[in-house]
Amino acid sequence: MMMGKNMKYLLANAFVLIVFLILSNNQLHVHAFSEQVIQRGATGDDVIELQARLQYNGYYHGKIDGVYGWNTYWAVRKFQNNFGLKEVDGLVGPETKQKLINTTKYYKSFVHEQIRKGRDFTHYGGVPLKIQTAPSEELRAKWRKQTEKNLAKNVPPKKQQAGQAGQGQKQAAPKQQAAQNKQQTGKSVQPMAVNMPGGFSQNDLNLLANAVYGEARGEPYIGQVAIAAVILNRLNSPTFPNTVAGVIFEPGAFTAVSDGQIYLTPNETARKAVMDAINGWDPTEEALYYFNPDTATSPWIWTRPQIKKIGKHIFCE
């Protein structure tokens, strides 16, 4: 009987030891993100982890360099969409981070070691670390082709637009923006957190979505992004007001304001179009004006140099 009790005691201790070793091993190898929301333009260890996790499950095929660029952005968008996340916006917040943590592994020391060795592809899901090798040129070519196809499909911008930190933006800081919005609308609004693109306030985002929905809800998605891009282009131009509310409510600037459709409740598509424009997608190639040739009544608008047509709208300089 005593022998049986000792055996049970030993087995219990052995089980506890095994669990401890497993947890310790995970703590040594598995790393989790910081609490900071990660967005395009970010740099550092959080972005390295993001790229490595996306590379682990096959969404990211670029270089792990700690710079959140367009390849990383579209990889995040595709991941968010395929995993059914509520927001498919390229912003890596708590929900996206948790989904990445649940579906991938990240061995920080291994990844950083590969980066130090100059390897641009370092993390493969399901392949033991000790036998991981660089992909063949054939596989690299396949990934490059797929990346180019994705970028062409999504029409990434040629230039970064307003709303991006460090790129000559003229958008005010959050506290300043809140004061400007109060002056324009008579309402006091709380600014968005600084990790939102460009420090836009919630009121800015709502107004932009209202304008896109009121002006272009029947247009294809790229046409809705284009409307948001024109507003941001005006925001960044010295010839227009320097606040979102000022641009949108400038007398005679937008039909949706004149006929009251600016106050319709926007849908999620309009909101996503705004976020894409803020993140730099400008399908109009820096247009400041647009019009519908079937309904335009102003002779002046026809004198503007035309850039391109998207949906029913012609976009002009």
PERANOR-V868103 format. One line per field, one symbol per residue. phi: phi as a letter, one per 40 degrees, with the letter a starting at -180 (. if undefined). psi: psi as a letter, one per 30 degrees, with the letter a starting at -180 (. if undefined). burial: + if it has 24 or more other C-alpha atoms within 12 Angstrom, else -. A space follows every 50 residues. Layout:
phi = ???
psi = ???
burial = ???
This chain:
phi = .cccccccccccccccccccccccccccbcbbcccccbbdhcbhcccdcd cccccdbgcbbcccbgbcbcccdcccdccdcccgccbbbgccbdcccccc ccbbbbbdcccccccccgccbbabcgbddcbcbccccccdcccccccccc ccccfcccbcbdgbcgbgcbcccdccccccccccbgbcbcccccccdggc cccdcccccccccccaccccdcccccccccccccdcbccbdbbccccccd dgcbdccccgccccccccccccccccccchcbccggcbbaacccbcbccc cccccccabbgcbbbbc
psi = eeeeeeeeeeeeeeeeeeeeeeeeeeeeekkllafkkklkfllaeeeeee eeeeeeggfkgakjfgjjaeeeefeeeeeeefghlekigfkjaeeeeeee efflljjeeeeeeeeffgkfjfjkkgkkefgklklleeeeeeeeeeeeee eeefillflkalgkkghglgklleeeeeeeeeeefgkklklllffkkggk leeeeeeeeeeeeefgfglleeeeeeeeeeeeeeegkffllgleeeeegk kgekeeeegfffgljllfeeeeeeeeeegfjiffhhkfllljfffkfjfe fffkkkelkjbfkkkl.
burial = -----------------------------++++---++++++--++++++ ++++++++++++++++++++++++++++++----+-+++++++-+++-++ +--+++++-+++-+-----+++++------------------+---+--+ ---++++--++++++---++++++--++-++--+----+-+--+++++++ +++++++++++++++++-+-+++++++++++++++++--++++++++++- --+++++----+---+--++++++++++++++++++++++++-------- ---------+++++++-
